[in-house]
Amino acid sequence: MKALKIFIRMVGFLVCGLMASSHTQAQDRPLEFGIVPQQAASKLAEQWVPLLKEVSRRSGVELVFRTEVSIPVFIQHLVKDEYDIAYLNPYNYVVLHTSNGYRAFAKEKDRKLKGIVVVKKDSRYQQLSDLAGKTVVFPAPTSFAASILPQVEFGRQKINIEAQFVLSHDSVYRAVASGLQEAGGGIERTLEAAPAEVRDKLRIISETQSFTPHAFAAHPRVSKERVAKVMAAFASLSDDEIGRKLLEPLAFKGIVPADDHDWNDIRKLDMTLLGHYSHL
């Protein structure tokens, strides 16, 4: 009997040790950081990989860059809970917070998100009504500010257009700048970050209402302690020259703490109307 008790106790210690080891490994494993593909994957890698490496160094939490070939594919992976942390548009965040539990912890500093419609600089089009009956290109059906908001505005003004979707914001800007398309939807930040030879050929003819920008959100499986470390590292970037240089390609002034309620302005919108333009 004594030997049996000793055996049971040893097994208990072994199980506890394995559980503790497994928990430690889970806490130490790299986190996959999904970036919404507003631009080509190669461009996003240039912008985000150095920044995430620096955040990893400052936080002690290894972040692994990940993106997809298109926004719809990115959303599919989000819905499947494949990212530990994600940078995603506010409409998708509000939906996925409810359905999958993603919780926002940060947002871009001093930025409100609004959709824009651009035309070629020498275009004859001056306002949305000039585009009646024309084809307007957008990044993706689920792109909140660059696709959904401009379409809602066209609808509000009863202007009929033919919406066409491409892979990214950059695809929109290049198509319009080259004259392949007459107008397209985007957002200020990605237009500012576009190559000068593209950006300088474009002109904004319309802006939508402003909203809270994209969310940095963590999946519930990521501990609050690790999220806090990552948040502190992101917030520190605007405090020194190294960090500011890493933020520059993204056209970010900084990254600041945020909470779920910051996106209540999105929740106040007519989600039925927005859903009409979204395939999420």
Secondary structure as a PSIPRED ss2 file (coil, helix, strand):
# PSIPRED VFORMAT (PSIPRED V4.0)

   1 M C   1.000  0.000  0.000
   2 K H   0.000  1.000  0.000
   3 A H   0.000  1.000  0.000
   4 L H   0.000  1.000  0.000
   5 K H   0.000  1.000  0.000
   6 I H   0.000  1.000  0.000
   7 F H   0.000  1.000  0.000
   8 I H   0.000  1.000  0.000
   9 R H   0.000  1.000  0.000
  10 M H   0.000  1.000  0.000
  11 V H   0.000  1.000  0.000
  12 G H   0.000  1.000  0.000
  13 F H   0.000  1.000  0.000
  14 L H   0.000  1.000  0.000
  15 V H   0.000  1.000  0.000
  16 C H   0.000  1.000  0.000
  17 G H   0.000  1.000  0.000
  18 L H   0.000  1.000  0.000
  19 M H   0.000  1.000  0.000
  20 A H   0.000  1.000  0.000
  21 S H   0.000  1.000  0.000
  22 S H   0.000  1.000  0.000
  23 H H   0.000  1.000  0.000
  24 T H   0.000  1.000  0.000
  25 Q H   0.000  1.000  0.000
  26 A H   0.000  1.000  0.000
  27 Q H   0.000  1.000  0.000
  28 D H   0.000  1.000  0.000
  29 R C   1.000  0.000  0.000
  30 P C   1.000  0.000  0.000
  31 L E   0.000  0.000  1.000
  32 E E   0.000  0.000  1.000
  33 F E   0.000  0.000  1.000
  34 G E   0.000  0.000  1.000
  35 I E   0.000  0.000  1.000
  36 V C   1.000  0.000  0.000
  37 P C   1.000  0.000  0.000
  38 Q C   1.000  0.000  0.000
  39 Q C   1.000  0.000  0.000
  40 A C   1.000  0.000  0.000
  41 A H   0.000  1.000  0.000
  42 S H   0.000  1.000  0.000
  43 K H   0.000  1.000  0.000
  44 L H   0.000  1.000  0.000
  45 A H   0.000  1.000  0.000
  46 E H   0.000  1.000  0.000
  47 Q H   0.000  1.000  0.000
  48 W H   0.000  1.000  0.000
  49 V H   0.000  1.000  0.000
  50 P H   0.000  1.000  0.000
  51 L H   0.000  1.000  0.000
  52 L H   0.000  1.000  0.000
  53 K H   0.000  1.000  0.000
  54 E H   0.000  1.000  0.000
  55 V H   0.000  1.000  0.000
  56 S H   0.000  1.000  0.000
  57 R H   0.000  1.000  0.000
  58 R H   0.000  1.000  0.000
  59 S H   0.000  1.000  0.000
  60 G C   1.000  0.000  0.000
  61 V C   1.000  0.000  0.000
  62 E C   1.000  0.000  0.000
  63 L E   0.000  0.000  1.000
  64 V E   0.000  0.000  1.000
  65 F E   0.000  0.000  1.000
  66 R E   0.000  0.000  1.000
  67 T C   1.000  0.000  0.000
  68 E C   1.000  0.000  0.000
  69 V C   1.000  0.000  0.000
  70 S C   1.000  0.000  0.000
  71 I H   0.000  1.000  0.000
  72 P H   0.000  1.000  0.000
  73 V H   0.000  1.000  0.000
  74 F H   0.000  1.000  0.000
  75 I H   0.000  1.000  0.000
  76 Q H   0.000  1.000  0.000
  77 H H   0.000  1.000  0.000
  78 L H   0.000  1.000  0.000
  79 V H   0.000  1.000  0.000
  80 K C   1.000  0.000  0.000
  81 D C   1.000  0.000  0.000
  82 E C   1.000  0.000  0.000
  83 Y C   1.000  0.000  0.000
  84 D C   1.000  0.000  0.000
  85 I E   0.000  0.000  1.000
  86 A E   0.000  0.000  1.000
  87 Y E   0.000  0.000  1.000
  88 L E   0.000  0.000  1.000
  89 N C   1.000  0.000  0.000
  90 P H   0.000  1.000  0.000
  91 Y H   0.000  1.000  0.000
  92 N H   0.000  1.000  0.000
  93 Y H   0.000  1.000  0.000
  94 V H   0.000  1.000  0.000
  95 V H   0.000  1.000  0.000
  96 L H   0.000  1.000  0.000
  97 H H   0.000  1.000  0.000
  98 T H   0.000  1.000  0.000
  99 S H   0.000  1.000  0.000
 100 N H   0.000  1.000  0.000
 101 G C   1.000  0.000  0.000
 102 Y C   1.000  0.000  0.000
 103 R E   0.000  0.000  1.000
 104 A E   0.000  0.000  1.000
 105 F E   0.000  0.000  1.000
 106 A E   0.000  0.000  1.000
 107 K E   0.000  0.000  1.000
 108 E E   0.000  0.000  1.000
 109 K C   1.000  0.000  0.000
 110 D C   1.000  0.000  0.000
 111 R C   1.000  0.000  0.000
 112 K C   1.000  0.000  0.000
 113 L E   0.000  0.000  1.000
 114 K C   1.000  0.000  0.000
 115 G E   0.000  0.000  1.000
 116 I E   0.000  0.000  1.000
 117 V E   0.000  0.000  1.000
 118 V E   0.000  0.000  1.000
 119 V E   0.000  0.000  1.000
 120 K E   0.000  0.000  1.000
 121 K C   1.000  0.000  0.000
 122 D C   1.000  0.000  0.000
 123 S C   1.000  0.000  0.000
 124 R C   1.000  0.000  0.000
 125 Y C   1.000  0.000  0.000
 126 Q C   1.000  0.000  0.000
 127 Q C   1.000  0.000  0.000
 128 L H   0.000  1.000  0.000
 129 S H   0.000  1.000  0.000
 130 D H   0.000  1.000  0.000
 131 L H   0.000  1.000  0.000
 132 A C   1.000  0.000  0.000
 133 G C   1.000  0.000  0.000
 134 K C   1.000  0.000  0.000
 135 T E   0.000  0.000  1.000
 136 V E   0.000  0.000  1.000
 137 V E   0.000  0.000  1.000
 138 F E   0.000  0.000  1.000
 139 P C   1.000  0.000  0.000
 140 A C   1.000  0.000  0.000
 141 P C   1.000  0.000  0.000
 142 T C   1.000  0.000  0.000
 143 S C   1.000  0.000  0.000
 144 F H   0.000  1.000  0.000
 145 A H   0.000  1.000  0.000
 146 A H   0.000  1.000  0.000
 147 S H   0.000  1.000  0.000
 148 I H   0.000  1.000  0.000
 149 L H   0.000  1.000  0.000
 150 P H   0.000  1.000  0.000
 151 Q H   0.000  1.000  0.000
 152 V H   0.000  1.000  0.000
 153 E H   0.000  1.000  0.000
 154 F H   0.000  1.000  0.000
 155 G H   0.000  1.000  0.000
 156 R H   0.000  1.000  0.000
 157 Q C   1.000  0.000  0.000
 158 K C   1.000  0.000  0.000
 159 I C   1.000  0.000  0.000
 160 N C   1.000  0.000  0.000
 161 I C   1.000  0.000  0.000
 162 E E   0.000  0.000  1.000
 163 A E   0.000  0.000  1.000
 164 Q E   0.000  0.000  1.000
 165 F E   0.000  0.000  1.000
 166 V C   1.000  0.000  0.000
 167 L C   1.000  0.000  0.000
 168 S C   1.000  0.000  0.000
 169 H H   0.000  1.000  0.000
 170 D H   0.000  1.000  0.000
 171 S H   0.000  1.000  0.000
 172 V H   0.000  1.000  0.000
 173 Y H   0.000  1.000  0.000
 174 R H   0.000  1.000  0.000
 175 A H   0.000  1.000  0.000
 176 V H   0.000  1.000  0.000
 177 A H   0.000  1.000  0.000
 178 S C   1.000  0.000  0.000
 179 G C   1.000  0.000  0.000
 180 L C   1.000  0.000  0.000
 181 Q C   1.000  0.000  0.000
 182 E C   1.000  0.000  0.000
 183 A C   1.000  0.000  0.000
 184 G E   0.000  0.000  1.000
 185 G E   0.000  0.000  1.000
 186 G E   0.000  0.000  1.000
 187 I E   0.000  0.000  1.000
 188 E H   0.000  1.000  0.000
 189 R H   0.000  1.000  0.000
 190 T H   0.000  1.000  0.000
 191 L H   0.000  1.000  0.000
 192 E H   0.000  1.000  0.000
 193 A H   0.000  1.000  0.000
 194 A C   1.000  0.000  0.000
 195 P C   1.000  0.000  0.000
 196 A H   0.000  1.000  0.000
 197 E H   0.000  1.000  0.000
 198 V H   0.000  1.000  0.000
 199 R H   0.000  1.000  0.000
 200 D C   1.000  0.000  0.000
 201 K C   1.000  0.000  0.000
 202 L E   0.000  0.000  1.000
 203 R E   0.000  0.000  1.000
 204 I E   0.000  0.000  1.000
 205 I E   0.000  0.000  1.000
 206 S E   0.000  0.000  1.000
 207 E E   0.000  0.000  1.000
 208 T C   1.000  0.000  0.000
 209 Q C   1.000  0.000  0.000
 210 S C   1.000  0.000  0.000
 211 F E   0.000  0.000  1.000
 212 T C   1.000  0.000  0.000
 213 P C   1.000  0.000  0.000
 214 H C   1.000  0.000  0.000
 215 A E   0.000  0.000  1.000
 216 F E   0.000  0.000  1.000
 217 A E   0.000  0.000  1.000
 218 A E   0.000  0.000  1.000
 219 H C   1.000  0.000  0.000
 220 P C   1.000  0.000  0.000
 221 R C   1.000  0.000  0.000
 222 V C   1.000  0.000  0.000
 223 S C   1.000  0.000  0.000
 224 K H   0.000  1.000  0.000
 225 E H   0.000  1.000  0.000
 226 R H   0.000  1.000  0.000
 227 V H   0.000  1.000  0.000
 228 A H   0.000  1.000  0.000
 229 K H   0.000  1.000  0.000
 230 V H   0.000  1.000  0.000
 231 M H   0.000  1.000  0.000
 232 A H   0.000  1.000  0.000
 233 A H   0.000  1.000  0.000
 234 F H   0.000  1.000  0.000
 235 A H   0.000  1.000  0.000
 236 S H   0.000  1.000  0.000
 237 L H   0.000  1.000  0.000
 238 S H   0.000  1.000  0.000
 239 D H   0.000  1.000  0.000
 240 D C   1.000  0.000  0.000
 241 E H   0.000  1.000  0.000
 242 I H   0.000  1.000  0.000
 243 G H   0.000  1.000  0.000
 244 R H   0.000  1.000  0.000
 245 K H   0.000  1.000  0.000
 246 L H   0.000  1.000  0.000
 247 L H   0.000  1.000  0.000
 248 E H   0.000  1.000  0.000
 249 P H   0.000  1.000  0.000
 250 L H   0.000  1.000  0.000
 251 A C   1.000  0.000  0.000
 252 F C   1.000  0.000  0.000
 253 K C   1.000  0.000  0.000
 254 G C   1.000  0.000  0.000
 255 I E   0.000  0.000  1.000
 256 V E   0.000  0.000  1.000
 257 P E   0.000  0.000  1.000
 258 A C   1.000  0.000  0.000
 259 D C   1.000  0.000  0.000
 260 D H   0.000  1.000  0.000
 261 H H   0.000  1.000  0.000
 262 D H   0.000  1.000  0.000
 263 W H   0.000  1.000  0.000
 264 N H   0.000  1.000  0.000
 265 D H   0.000  1.000  0.000
 266 I H   0.000  1.000  0.000
 267 R H   0.000  1.000  0.000
 268 K C   1.000  0.000  0.000
 269 L C   1.000  0.000  0.000
 270 D C   1.000  0.000  0.000
 271 M H   0.000  1.000  0.000
 272 T H   0.000  1.000  0.000
 273 L H   0.000  1.000  0.000
 274 L H   0.000  1.000  0.000
 275 G H   0.000  1.000  0.000
 276 H H   0.000  1.000  0.000
 277 Y H   0.000  1.000  0.000
 278 S C   1.000  0.000  0.000
 279 H C   1.000  0.000  0.000
 280 L C   1.000  0.000  0.000
